[in-house]
Amino acid sequence: MAQNPHPRLSLNQATTRSAPLAEVVRACAGAGVRGIGVWRDSLANAGPRRVRTLVDDSGLTVTSLCRGGFFTATEAAGRAAAIADNRAAIEEAAAIGAPELVLVSGGLPGSSRDLPGARSQVADALDALVPYARDAGVRLAVEPLHPMFCADRSVVSTLAQALSLISDYPATDVGVCVDTYHVWWDPDLRSSLDSLAGRIALYQVADWVVPLAADALLSRGHLGDGCIDFGSITSAVLSTGYDGWIEVEIFRQEVWDAPAEQTISRVITGFGRLVAPALPLPAADPQPEESP
């Protein structure tokens, strides 16, 4: 049966990690998916100019670049290197036309147990990067990760923490990336989303599947394979005024092992069944006027 992807659906490249970007772009275009979130390793292989041409020629839109961040370090030299790398990421985002650069803050540095100190490093990094990103026309999107990643990947664990980091900046410069996999559990989710009105830079979806994989990072699943209520979360995100792309971003070995076309077909089906019903109906394409 032919599929008709929702026009706000974007495929984050991580979902088809094992396939080359050119193959993923062709498969998305062939399936009618209009957006793609790009990862930086593709740029390292092909270069931003070739990636921009590839995506533009396919008729797709780049919806984000993943990822920047990892600001925490034990030494000043490490923190300076992170700032330099994130400036490069901002330049890459601008070069491929990505409106958002997703930031994962980084975990506790070294053997440190100083969470407040690590979070202050993230705040310092934003201070250094916001003017640079503004000049490049790229919005930074701070992504809180589930607390189980606090030690090694992200000392920013909740939407409320993310908001506290970005509230002093204009919403056009810095926002929050809301990922269902990381926030669905939060008892304050609805109130936190309400406080983010105008501040959501990107909305990503993936399901929470148990039992968790040995590497918890790879425990995301296709929409409908886990326990997340996508309808209620999507409605809450939309109530903040968010009207942007919705990326499906799945990290799971079985998904990566599947052919890209098969994965994209499942993404379209799950999105259509569980996310699209909460979205406004897309406007109908205007009909050509009949000749007299």
Residue pairs with C-beta under 8 A, 6 or more apart in sequence:
3 31
3 32
3 265
3 268
3 269
3 272
4 32
4 272
5 31
5 32
5 33
5 34
5 268
5 271
5 272
6 271
6 272
6 275
6 276
6 279
6 282
7 34
7 282
8 35
8 244
8 245
8 246
8 279
8 282
9 33
9 34
9 35
9 245
9 246
9 248
9 267
9 268
9 271
9 275
9 276
10 33
10 34
10 35
10 36
10 37
10 61
10 63
10 64
10 245
10 246
10 247
10 248
11 24
11 28
11 33
11 35
11 36
11 37
11 247
11 248
11 264
11 267
12 36
12 37
12 64
12 66
12 204
12 247
12 248
12 249
12 250
13 21
13 24
13 36
13 37
13 38
13 39
13 42
13 66
14 37
14 39
14 66
14 249
14 250
14 251
15 248
15 249
15 250
15 255
15 263
15 267
16 23
16 24
16 27
16 256
16 260
16 263
16 264
17 251
17 256
18 256
18 257
19 27
19 259
19 260
21 38
21 42
21 45
21 46
21 51
21 54
22 54
23 260
24 36
24 260
25 36
25 54
25 55
25 58
25 60
26 58
27 260
27 261
27 264
28 34
28 36
28 58
28 60
28 264
29 58
29 59
29 60
30 261
31 261
31 264
31 265
31 268
32 268
33 60
33 264
33 267
33 268
34 59
34 60
34 61
35 60
35 61
35 62
35 63
35 245
35 247
36 55
36 60
36 61
36 62
36 63
37 62
37 63
37 64
37 65
37 66
37 247
37 249
38 51
38 55
38 62
38 64
38 65
38 66
38 96
38 98
39 65
39 66
39 67
40 65
40 66
40 67
40 89
40 92
42 51
43 51
43 92
43 96
46 54
48 92
48 95
48 96
49 95
51 96
52 62
52 95
52 96
52 97
55 61
55 62
55 96
55 97
56 97
61 97
61 245
62 96
62 97
62 98
62 99
63 98
63 99
63 100
63 202
63 244
63 245
63 247
64 98
64 99
64 100
64 101
64 102
64 141
64 177
64 202
64 245
64 247
65 89
65 92
65 93
65 96
65 98
65 100
65 101
65 102
66 102
67 89
67 101
67 102
67 103
67 104
67 143
68 85
68 86
68 89
68 90
68 101
68 102
68 103
68 104
68 140
69 82
69 86
69 102
69 103
69 104
69 105
69 106
69 143
69 154
70 82
70 85
70 104
70 105
70 106
71 79
71 82
71 83
71 86
71 105
71 106
71 121
71 122
71 124
71 125
72 79
72 82
72 105
72 106
72 107
72 108
72 109
72 118
72 121
72 122
72 155
73 79
73 81
73 82
73 106
73 109
73 121
74 109
74 110
74 112
78 109
79 121
79 124
79 125
82 106
82 125
83 125
83 128
83 129
86 101
86 103
86 125
86 129
87 129
87 132
89 101
90 101
90 129
90 132
90 133
90 136
90 138
91 136
92 98
93 99
93 100
93 101
93 136
93 138
94 136
94 137
94 138
98 138
99 138
99 139
100 138
100 139
100 140
100 141
100 175
100 177
100 201
100 202
101 133
101 138
101 139
101 140
101 141
102 141
102 143
102 177
102 202
103 140
103 141
103 142
103 143
103 177
104 143
104 145
104 153
104 154
105 118
105 119
105 122
105 142
105 154
105 155
105 156
106 118
106 121
106 122
106 153
106 154
106 155
107 118
107 149
107 150
107 151
107 152
107 153
107 154
107 155
108 114
108 115
108 118
108 150
108 151
108 152
108 155
109 118
109 121
112 118
115 150
115 155
118 155
119 155
119 156
119 161
119 165
122 155
122 156
122 165
123 165
126 140
126 142
126 165
126 166
126 169
126 174
129 140
130 140
130 169
130 173
130 174
133 139
133 140
133 173
133 174
134 173
139 172
139 173
139 174
139 175
139 201
140 173
140 174
140 175
140 201
141 174
141 175
141 176
141 177
141 201
141 202
142 156
142 162
142 165
142 166
142 174
142 175
142 176
142 177
143 154
143 156
143 162
143 176
143 177
143 179
143 182
144 154
144 156
144 157
144 158
144 159
144 161
144 162
144 176
144 182
144 183
145 153
145 154
145 156
145 157
145 179
145 182
146 157
146 181
146 182
146 183
146 185
147 157
148 216
149 157
149 216
149 217
150 157
153 217
156 162
156 165
158 183
158 186
158 188
158 192
159 176
159 178
159 183
159 186
159 188
159 189
159 192
159 193
159 195
159 196
160 188
160 192
160 195
162 176
163 176
163 192
163 195
163 196
163 199
166 174
166 175
166 176
166 199
171 198
171 199
174 201
175 199
175 200
175 201
175 202
176 196
176 199
176 200
176 201
177 200
177 201
177 202
177 203
177 204
178 193
178 196
178 200
178 202
178 203
178 204
178 237
179 203
179 204
179 205
179 206
179 249
180 204
180 205
180 206
180 207
180 208
180 228
180 230
180 233
181 204
181 205
181 206
181 207
181 208
181 220
181 228
181 249
183 189
183 192
183 233
184 208
184 228
184 229
184 233
185 208
186 192
189 233
189 236
190 236
193 200
193 236
193 237
193 239
193 240
194 236
194 239
194 240
196 240
197 240
197 241
198 240
198 241
199 240
200 237
200 240
200 242
200 244
201 244
202 244
202 245
202 247
203 234
203 237
203 242
203 244
203 245
203 246
203 247
204 246
204 247
204 248
204 249
205 223
205 230
205 234
205 246
205 247
205 248
205 249
205 271
205 275
206 220
206 221
206 223
206 248
206 249
206 250
206 251
207 220
207 221
207 222
207 223
207 224
207 225
207 226
207 227
207 228
207 230
208 219
208 220
208 221
208 226
208 227
208 228
209 219
209 220
209 221
209 225
209 226
209 252
210 219
210 226
210 227
212 219
213 219
213 252
213 253
217 251
218 251
218 252
218 253
219 251
219 252
220 249
220 250
220 251
220 252
221 250
221 252
221 255
222 250
222 255
222 266
222 267
222 270
223 230
223 248
223 267
223 270
223 271
223 273
223 274
223 275
224 270
224 273
224 274
230 274
230 275
230 278
231 274
231 275
231 277
231 278
234 246
234 275
234 278
234 279
235 278
238 278
238 279
238 280
246 271
246 275
248 267
248 270
248 271
250 267
255 263
